Protein backbone atom coordinates (compact mmCIF):
# COMPACT_ATOMS: atom_id res chain seq x y z
CA UNK A 1 0.00 0.00 0.00
CA UNK A 2 1.70 3.18 -1.17
CA UNK A 3 1.16 6.36 0.80
CA UNK A 4 2.39 9.57 -0.76
CA UNK A 5 2.29 11.61 2.47
CA UNK A 6 4.25 9.40 4.82
CA UNK A 7 7.69 10.56 5.86
CA UNK A 8 10.17 9.59 8.57
CA UNK A 9 12.74 12.15 9.67
CA UNK A 10 15.49 10.26 11.39
CA UNK A 11 18.83 8.59 11.16
CA UNK A 12 19.98 5.05 10.37
CA UNK A 13 21.73 4.83 13.76
CA UNK A 14 18.78 5.71 15.99
CA UNK A 15 16.91 2.85 17.62
CA UNK A 16 13.92 5.17 18.10
CA UNK A 17 13.74 5.81 14.36
CA UNK A 18 14.14 2.10 13.73
CA UNK A 19 11.00 1.49 15.80
CA UNK A 20 8.95 3.66 13.47
CA UNK A 21 10.32 1.95 10.36
CA UNK A 22 9.62 -1.52 11.75
CA UNK A 23 6.02 -0.51 12.47
CA UNK A 24 5.60 0.84 8.94
CA UNK A 25 7.09 -2.34 7.47
CA UNK A 26 4.70 -4.43 9.56
CA UNK A 27 1.81 -2.46 8.11
CA UNK A 28 3.27 -2.54 4.59
CA UNK A 29 3.25 1.25 4.41
CA UNK A 30 5.73 2.87 2.03
CA UNK A 31 7.41 6.04 3.26
CA UNK A 32 10.01 8.64 2.43
CA UNK A 33 13.17 8.33 4.50
CA UNK A 34 14.75 11.68 5.38
CA UNK A 35 18.16 11.45 7.00
CA UNK A 36 19.19 13.84 9.81
CA UNK A 37 22.90 14.00 10.63
CA UNK A 38 23.22 13.67 14.41
CA UNK A 39 26.80 14.89 14.33
CA UNK A 40 25.88 18.13 12.54
CA UNK A 41 23.77 21.12 13.65
CA UNK A 42 20.03 20.37 13.68
CA UNK A 43 18.16 20.89 10.42
CA UNK A 44 15.43 23.51 9.87
CA UNK A 45 12.92 20.73 9.29
CA UNK A 46 13.72 19.13 12.64
CA UNK A 47 13.60 22.40 14.56
CA UNK A 48 10.33 23.35 12.91
CA UNK A 49 8.58 20.00 13.26
CA UNK A 50 9.72 19.19 16.80
CA UNK A 51 10.20 22.55 18.47
CA UNK A 52 9.64 21.11 21.96
CA UNK A 53 12.39 18.48 22.00
CA UNK A 54 14.25 19.03 18.70
CA UNK A 55 14.79 15.27 18.44
CA UNK A 56 14.30 12.50 15.91
CA UNK A 57 12.26 10.56 14.96
CA UNK A 58 9.60 12.87 13.63
CA UNK A 59 6.85 11.09 11.72
CA UNK A 60 4.86 12.97 9.10
CA UNK A 61 1.48 11.82 7.88
CA UNK A 62 -0.27 14.15 5.46
CA UNK A 63 2.18 16.87 6.59
CA UNK A 64 1.20 16.62 10.27
CA UNK A 65 4.19 15.84 12.49
CA UNK A 66 4.09 13.36 15.36
CA UNK A 67 6.95 13.02 17.84
CA UNK A 68 8.07 10.47 20.45
CA UNK A 69 8.57 6.97 19.05
CA UNK A 70 6.11 5.08 21.25
CA UNK A 71 3.40 7.65 20.53
CA UNK A 72 4.18 7.33 16.81
CA UNK A 73 3.86 3.54 17.08
CA UNK A 74 0.42 3.85 18.64
CA UNK A 75 -0.63 6.28 15.92
CA UNK A 76 0.54 3.95 13.16
CA UNK A 77 -1.28 1.05 14.82
CA UNK A 78 -4.51 3.05 14.97
CA UNK A 79 -4.40 4.45 11.45
CA UNK A 80 -3.30 1.40 9.44
CA UNK A 81 -5.61 -1.29 10.67
CA UNK A 82 -6.04 -3.34 7.52
CA UNK A 83 -2.91 -5.35 8.12
CA UNK A 84 -3.01 -8.63 10.01
CA UNK A 85 -0.38 -7.41 12.44
CA UNK A 86 -1.67 -5.41 15.36
CA UNK A 87 1.15 -3.76 17.27
CA UNK A 88 -0.70 -3.37 20.57
CA UNK A 89 -3.04 -6.06 21.95
CA UNK A 90 -6.73 -5.22 21.88
CA UNK A 91 -7.43 -6.47 25.41
CA UNK A 92 -7.19 -3.45 27.77
CA UNK A 93 -5.18 -5.26 30.44
CA UNK A 94 -2.71 -6.76 27.98
CA UNK A 95 -2.43 -3.35 26.35
CA UNK A 96 -1.55 -1.80 29.70
CA UNK A 97 1.11 -4.45 30.31
CA UNK A 98 2.66 -3.84 26.86
CA UNK A 99 2.73 -0.10 27.55
CA UNK A 100 4.25 -0.71 30.99
CA UNK A 101 7.14 -2.77 29.61
CA UNK A 102 7.80 -0.42 26.70
CA UNK A 103 7.93 2.41 29.25
CA UNK A 104 10.35 0.34 31.34
CA UNK A 105 12.63 -0.01 28.31
CA UNK A 106 12.56 3.76 27.74
CA UNK A 107 12.62 4.99 31.35
CA UNK A 108 14.94 2.47 33.00
CA UNK A 109 16.77 0.22 30.56
CA UNK A 110 17.74 2.69 27.86
CA UNK A 111 19.12 5.36 30.25
CA UNK A 112 21.33 2.72 31.89
CA UNK A 113 22.50 1.57 28.46
CA UNK A 114 23.27 5.14 27.49
CA UNK A 115 25.22 5.71 30.71
CA UNK A 116 27.24 2.61 29.85
CA UNK A 117 28.03 4.01 26.40
CA UNK A 118 29.07 7.46 27.54
CA UNK A 119 30.45 6.56 30.99
CA UNK A 120 33.43 8.83 31.55
CA UNK A 121 35.07 6.87 34.40
CA UNK A 122 35.57 3.17 35.16
CA UNK A 123 33.33 3.62 38.19
CA UNK A 124 30.51 5.09 36.10
CA UNK A 125 30.79 2.25 33.63
CA UNK A 126 30.80 -0.40 36.35
CA UNK A 127 27.64 0.99 37.96
CA UNK A 128 25.89 1.31 34.60
CA UNK A 129 26.88 -2.22 33.61
CA UNK A 130 25.34 -3.64 36.77
CA UNK A 131 22.11 -1.74 36.03
CA UNK A 132 22.00 -2.91 32.43
CA UNK A 133 22.55 -6.55 33.37
CA UNK A 134 19.88 -6.30 36.07
CA UNK A 135 17.59 -4.78 33.45
CA UNK A 136 18.10 -7.71 31.09
CA UNK A 137 17.17 -10.14 33.86
CA UNK A 138 13.99 -8.17 34.59
CA UNK A 139 13.17 -8.18 30.86
CA UNK A 140 13.78 -11.93 30.69
CA UNK A 141 11.09 -12.26 33.36
CA UNK A 142 8.77 -9.95 31.43
CA UNK A 143 9.32 -12.04 28.31
CA UNK A 144 8.22 -15.14 30.18
CA UNK A 145 5.02 -13.38 31.30
CA UNK A 146 4.08 -11.69 28.07
CA UNK A 147 5.09 -14.23 25.43
CA UNK A 148 3.08 -17.09 27.00
CA UNK A 149 5.44 -19.62 25.44
CA UNK A 150 5.46 -18.02 21.99
CA UNK A 151 8.40 -16.50 20.09
CA UNK A 152 7.80 -12.82 20.81
CA UNK A 153 6.70 -10.50 23.63
CA UNK A 154 3.68 -9.94 21.39
CA UNK A 155 3.02 -13.68 21.12
CA UNK A 156 3.01 -15.14 17.61
CA UNK A 157 3.81 -11.78 16.05
CA UNK A 158 6.12 -8.95 16.99
CA UNK A 159 4.38 -6.27 18.99
CA UNK A 160 4.91 -3.07 20.95
CA UNK A 161 7.44 -4.40 23.47
CA UNK A 162 9.35 -6.39 20.82
CA UNK A 163 9.78 -3.24 18.78
CA UNK A 164 10.66 -1.08 21.81
CA UNK A 165 13.38 -3.43 23.04
CA UNK A 166 14.42 -5.03 19.77
CA UNK A 167 15.33 -1.67 18.26
CA UNK A 168 18.10 -1.45 20.89
CA UNK A 169 19.76 -4.74 19.91
CA UNK A 170 22.32 -3.13 17.59
CA UNK A 171 23.47 -0.74 20.32
CA UNK A 172 23.36 -3.53 22.91
CA UNK A 173 25.81 -5.50 20.76
CA UNK A 174 28.09 -2.51 20.11
CA UNK A 175 28.18 -1.40 23.75
CA UNK A 176 28.69 -4.99 24.88
CA UNK A 177 31.70 -5.33 22.58
CA UNK A 178 33.12 -2.10 24.02
CA UNK A 179 32.76 -3.50 27.55
CA UNK A 180 34.02 -6.89 26.40
CA UNK A 181 30.91 -8.61 27.73
CA UNK A 182 27.69 -10.00 26.30
CA UNK A 183 24.96 -7.78 27.75
CA UNK A 184 22.23 -10.24 26.76
CA UNK A 185 23.86 -13.47 27.92
CA UNK A 186 22.97 -17.11 27.47
CA UNK A 187 23.70 -17.69 31.15
CA UNK A 188 21.35 -15.07 32.62
CA UNK A 189 18.82 -14.50 29.83
CA UNK A 190 18.55 -17.56 27.55
CA UNK A 191 15.04 -16.70 26.37
CA UNK A 192 16.05 -13.16 25.41
CA UNK A 193 18.99 -14.54 23.42
CA UNK A 194 16.61 -16.71 21.41
CA UNK A 195 14.11 -13.90 21.07
CA UNK A 196 16.85 -11.55 19.81
CA UNK A 197 17.66 -13.96 16.98
CA UNK A 198 13.99 -14.35 16.02
CA UNK A 199 13.44 -10.60 16.15
CA UNK A 200 16.50 -9.75 14.08
CA UNK A 201 15.52 -12.27 11.41
CA UNK A 202 11.95 -10.97 11.09
CA UNK A 203 10.84 -9.68 7.68
CA UNK A 204 9.90 -6.28 9.06
CA UNK A 205 13.17 -5.87 10.95
CA UNK A 206 16.11 -7.29 9.03
CA UNK A 207 16.37 -4.49 6.47
CA UNK A 208 16.54 -1.73 9.08
CA UNK A 209 19.07 -3.37 11.37
CA UNK A 210 22.16 -1.17 11.39
CA UNK A 211 25.53 -2.63 10.45
CA UNK A 212 27.25 -3.29 13.79
CA UNK A 213 30.71 -2.10 12.73
CA UNK A 214 29.30 1.09 11.24
CA UNK A 215 27.31 1.59 14.47
CA UNK A 216 30.40 1.01 16.63
CA UNK A 217 32.26 3.66 14.70
CA UNK A 218 29.32 6.05 15.00
CA UNK A 219 29.10 5.25 18.72
CA UNK A 220 32.65 6.44 19.29
CA UNK A 221 31.98 9.70 17.46
CA UNK A 222 28.70 10.21 19.33
CA UNK A 223 30.32 9.49 22.69
CA UNK A 224 33.07 12.00 21.95
CA UNK A 225 30.51 14.62 20.96
CA UNK A 226 28.38 14.01 24.07
CA UNK A 227 31.35 14.17 26.36
CA UNK A 228 32.29 17.47 24.82
CA UNK A 229 28.85 18.61 25.92
CA UNK A 230 27.58 19.40 22.45
CA UNK A 231 25.47 16.40 21.58
CA UNK A 232 21.81 15.61 21.17
CA UNK A 233 20.49 13.48 24.00
CA UNK A 234 18.98 10.59 22.05
CA UNK B 1 -20.51 -9.51 38.75
CA UNK B 2 -19.36 -6.43 40.60
CA UNK B 3 -16.08 -4.88 39.59
CA UNK B 4 -13.53 -4.64 42.36
CA UNK B 5 -11.41 -1.52 42.00
CA UNK B 6 -8.68 -0.61 44.48
CA UNK B 7 -6.31 2.34 44.28
CA UNK B 8 -3.01 2.28 46.13
CA UNK B 9 -2.65 5.94 46.97
CA UNK B 10 -0.49 8.52 48.66
CA UNK B 11 -2.56 11.65 49.23
CA UNK B 12 0.02 14.33 48.21
CA UNK B 13 0.92 12.46 45.00
CA UNK B 14 -0.05 14.33 41.82
CA UNK B 15 0.16 11.05 39.94
CA UNK B 16 -2.38 9.41 42.23
CA UNK B 17 -4.67 12.46 41.98
CA UNK B 18 -4.79 11.91 38.21
CA UNK B 19 -6.25 8.45 38.74
CA UNK B 20 -8.80 9.72 41.27
CA UNK B 21 -9.99 12.36 38.81
CA UNK B 22 -10.37 9.75 36.07
CA UNK B 23 -12.24 7.33 38.34
CA UNK B 24 -14.44 10.22 39.47
CA UNK B 25 -15.19 11.28 35.90
CA UNK B 26 -16.23 7.77 34.97
CA UNK B 27 -18.32 7.33 38.13
CA UNK B 28 -16.37 4.25 39.23
CA UNK B 29 -16.66 3.07 42.83
CA UNK B 30 -13.32 2.16 44.32
CA UNK B 31 -11.47 1.51 47.57
CA UNK B 32 -8.64 3.87 48.33
CA UNK B 33 -5.72 2.46 50.32
CA UNK B 34 -3.20 4.96 51.73
CA UNK B 35 0.42 3.92 51.47
CA UNK B 36 3.26 5.08 53.69
CA UNK B 37 6.07 5.57 51.21
CA UNK B 38 8.65 5.24 53.97
CA UNK B 39 7.12 1.90 54.94
CA UNK B 40 5.65 0.29 51.83
CA UNK B 41 2.97 -2.35 52.32
CA UNK B 42 3.41 -5.96 51.18
CA UNK B 43 0.47 -5.35 48.83
CA UNK B 44 2.26 -2.48 47.09
CA UNK B 45 5.47 -4.49 46.77
CA UNK B 46 3.49 -7.40 45.35
CA UNK B 47 1.42 -5.31 42.94
CA UNK B 48 4.29 -3.13 41.68
CA UNK B 49 7.47 -5.14 42.25
CA UNK B 50 9.38 -3.37 39.47
CA UNK B 51 9.02 0.25 40.56
CA UNK B 52 7.48 -0.13 44.04
CA UNK B 53 5.58 3.11 43.44
CA UNK B 54 2.06 4.46 43.67
CA UNK B 55 -0.40 4.89 42.12
CA UNK B 56 -1.35 1.30 41.40
CA UNK B 57 -4.85 0.51 40.20
CA UNK B 58 -5.97 -3.00 41.05
CA UNK B 59 -8.91 -4.08 38.90
CA UNK B 60 -10.41 -7.42 39.90
CA UNK B 61 -7.07 -8.38 41.41
CA UNK B 62 -4.95 -7.35 38.40
CA UNK B 63 -2.52 -4.45 38.93
CA UNK B 64 -1.82 -1.61 36.55
CA UNK B 65 1.00 0.85 37.29
CA UNK B 66 2.20 4.17 35.86
CA UNK B 67 -0.46 6.87 35.99
CA UNK B 68 -0.74 7.65 32.26
CA UNK B 69 -0.99 3.94 31.49
CA UNK B 70 -3.69 3.67 34.17
CA UNK B 71 -5.59 6.60 32.61
CA UNK B 72 -5.54 4.95 29.19
CA UNK B 73 -6.69 1.67 30.75
CA UNK B 74 -9.57 3.39 32.58
CA UNK B 75 -10.57 5.20 29.40
CA UNK B 76 -10.62 1.98 27.41
CA UNK B 77 -12.47 -0.19 29.95
CA UNK B 78 -15.03 2.38 31.14
CA UNK B 79 -15.81 3.94 27.81
CA UNK B 80 -19.46 4.73 28.52
CA UNK B 81 -18.90 8.35 29.51
CA UNK B 82 -16.39 11.21 29.86
CA UNK B 83 -13.82 10.17 27.26
CA UNK B 84 -10.34 11.20 28.35
CA UNK B 85 -8.77 10.79 24.94
CA UNK B 86 -9.94 12.08 21.56
CA UNK B 87 -11.20 9.48 19.11
CA UNK B 88 -9.24 10.92 16.18
CA UNK B 89 -5.79 9.23 15.99
CA UNK B 90 -3.91 12.46 15.26
CA UNK B 91 -5.62 14.39 18.08
CA UNK B 92 -4.93 11.40 20.30
CA UNK B 93 -1.24 11.45 19.46
CA UNK B 94 -1.06 15.15 20.31
CA UNK B 95 -2.87 14.64 23.64
CA UNK B 96 -0.49 11.78 24.52
CA UNK B 97 2.48 13.92 23.50
CA UNK B 98 1.52 16.70 25.92
CA UNK B 99 0.62 14.32 28.74
CA UNK B 100 4.04 12.72 28.27
CA UNK B 101 5.69 16.19 28.22
CA UNK B 102 4.08 16.97 31.58
CA UNK B 103 5.40 13.65 32.88
CA UNK B 104 8.92 14.35 31.71
CA UNK B 105 9.12 17.86 33.11
CA UNK B 106 6.87 19.05 35.91
CA UNK B 107 7.53 16.62 38.77
CA UNK B 108 11.31 16.61 38.45
CA UNK B 109 11.68 20.36 37.93
CA UNK B 110 9.10 21.16 40.62
CA UNK B 111 11.01 18.99 43.05
CA UNK B 112 14.19 20.94 42.43
CA UNK B 113 12.24 24.13 43.08
CA UNK B 114 10.78 23.14 46.47
CA UNK B 115 13.95 21.40 47.65
CA UNK B 116 15.68 24.76 47.51
CA UNK B 117 19.24 23.62 46.81
CA UNK B 118 21.90 25.37 44.66
CA UNK B 119 20.01 24.64 41.44
CA UNK B 120 16.77 26.29 42.60
CA UNK B 121 17.09 29.43 40.43
CA UNK B 122 17.75 27.34 37.34
CA UNK B 123 14.80 25.08 38.24
CA UNK B 124 12.45 28.08 38.68
CA UNK B 125 13.33 29.32 35.21
CA UNK B 126 12.83 25.87 33.70
CA UNK B 127 9.49 25.49 35.48
CA UNK B 128 8.22 28.82 34.18
CA UNK B 129 9.37 27.93 30.67
CA UNK B 130 7.48 24.62 30.80
CA UNK B 131 4.34 26.19 32.20
CA UNK B 132 4.49 28.93 29.55
CA UNK B 133 4.83 26.26 26.85
CA UNK B 134 1.77 24.52 28.25
CA UNK B 135 -0.10 27.82 28.48
CA UNK B 136 0.62 28.41 24.77
CA UNK B 137 -0.66 24.93 23.99
CA UNK B 138 -3.88 25.69 25.93
CA UNK B 139 -4.32 28.85 23.88
CA UNK B 140 -7.89 30.15 23.99
CA UNK B 141 -9.46 26.79 24.71
CA UNK B 142 -11.46 26.28 27.90
CA UNK B 143 -9.52 23.11 28.58
CA UNK B 144 -6.64 21.26 26.92
CA UNK B 145 -9.29 18.70 25.93
CA UNK B 146 -11.39 21.42 24.25
CA UNK B 147 -14.89 21.91 25.64
CA UNK B 148 -14.32 19.26 28.30
CA UNK B 149 -11.34 18.07 30.30
CA UNK B 150 -9.18 15.39 28.73
CA UNK B 151 -6.04 13.47 29.53
CA UNK B 152 -3.79 16.54 29.37
CA UNK B 153 -5.97 18.45 31.84
CA UNK B 154 -6.05 15.39 34.13
CA UNK B 155 -2.27 14.99 33.84
CA UNK B 156 -1.51 18.61 34.70
CA UNK B 157 -4.15 19.89 37.12
CA UNK B 158 -2.92 17.92 40.18
CA UNK B 159 0.41 19.73 40.01
CA UNK B 160 -1.45 23.01 40.50
CA UNK B 161 -2.02 22.13 44.18
CA UNK B 162 1.75 22.16 44.42
CA UNK B 163 2.06 25.65 42.92
CA UNK B 164 1.74 27.36 46.31
CA UNK B 165 4.60 25.21 47.64
CA UNK B 166 6.80 25.91 44.60
CA UNK B 167 6.06 29.63 44.89
CA UNK B 168 6.65 29.86 48.63
CA UNK B 169 9.83 27.76 48.64
CA UNK B 170 11.12 29.57 45.55
CA UNK B 171 9.82 33.04 46.39
CA UNK B 172 8.16 33.75 43.04
CA UNK B 173 4.70 33.95 41.49
CA UNK B 174 3.47 31.43 38.96
CA UNK B 175 0.29 33.44 38.35
CA UNK B 176 2.36 36.47 37.34
CA UNK B 177 4.06 34.46 34.61
CA UNK B 178 1.15 32.22 33.62
CA UNK B 179 -2.16 33.89 34.42
CA UNK B 180 -4.13 31.88 31.83
CA UNK B 181 -2.88 28.60 33.24
CA UNK B 182 -3.85 29.57 36.77
CA UNK B 183 -7.28 30.60 35.48
CA UNK B 184 -7.59 27.23 33.71
CA UNK B 185 -6.81 25.43 36.99
CA UNK B 186 -9.54 27.41 38.80
CA UNK B 187 -11.97 26.55 36.02
CA UNK B 188 -11.19 22.83 36.32
CA UNK B 189 -11.79 22.88 40.07
CA UNK B 190 -14.99 24.93 39.81
CA UNK B 191 -16.59 22.95 37.00
CA UNK B 192 -15.44 19.43 37.76
CA UNK B 193 -16.26 17.83 41.09
CA UNK B 194 -13.91 14.97 40.24
CA UNK B 195 -11.09 17.54 40.25
CA UNK B 196 -12.08 19.50 43.37
CA UNK B 197 -12.53 16.24 45.29
CA UNK B 198 -9.23 14.74 44.19
CA UNK B 199 -7.03 17.75 44.92
CA UNK B 200 -5.98 18.45 48.52
CA UNK B 201 -5.80 22.09 49.60
CA UNK B 202 -2.51 23.78 48.60
CA UNK B 203 -1.79 24.56 52.25
CA UNK B 204 -1.99 20.86 53.11
CA UNK B 205 0.55 20.15 50.38
CA UNK B 206 2.76 22.94 51.72
CA UNK B 207 2.59 21.46 55.23
CA UNK B 208 3.59 18.10 53.77
CA UNK B 209 6.47 19.67 51.83
CA UNK B 210 7.81 21.40 54.95
CA UNK B 211 7.63 18.12 56.90
CA UNK B 212 9.43 16.35 54.07
CA UNK B 213 12.13 19.04 53.94
CA UNK B 214 12.71 18.64 57.67
CA UNK B 215 12.94 14.89 57.22
CA UNK B 216 15.46 15.35 54.41
CA UNK B 217 17.48 17.80 56.51
CA UNK B 218 16.77 20.70 54.15
CA UNK B 219 15.42 23.04 56.84
HADDOCK unambig.tbl for C-alpha pairs under 7 A between the chains (distance, minus, plus):
assign (segid A and resid 66 and name CA) (segid B and resid 93 and name CA) 6.99 0.50 0.50
assign (segid A and resid 71 and name CA) (segid B and resid 93 and name CA) 6.10 0.50 0.50
assign (segid A and resid 71 and name CA) (segid B and resid 96 and name CA) 6.95 0.50 0.50
assign (segid A and resid 75 and name CA) (segid B and resid 89 and name CA) 5.95 0.50 0.50
assign (segid A and resid 75 and name CA) (segid B and resid 93 and name CA) 6.30 0.50 0.50
assign (segid A and resid 78 and name CA) (segid B and resid 89 and name CA) 6.39 0.50 0.50
assign (segid A and resid 79 and name CA) (segid B and resid 89 and name CA) 6.74 0.50 0.50
assign (segid A and resid 92 and name CA) (segid B and resid 73 and name CA) 5.95 0.50 0.50
assign (segid A and resid 92 and name CA) (segid B and resid 76 and name CA) 6.44 0.50 0.50
assign (segid A and resid 92 and name CA) (segid B and resid 77 and name CA) 6.58 0.50 0.50
assign (segid A and resid 96 and name CA) (segid B and resid 64 and name CA) 6.86 0.50 0.50
assign (segid A and resid 96 and name CA) (segid B and resid 69 and name CA) 6.04 0.50 0.50
assign (segid A and resid 96 and name CA) (segid B and resid 73 and name CA) 6.29 0.50 0.50
assign (segid A and resid 99 and name CA) (segid B and resid 69 and name CA) 6.76 0.50 0.50
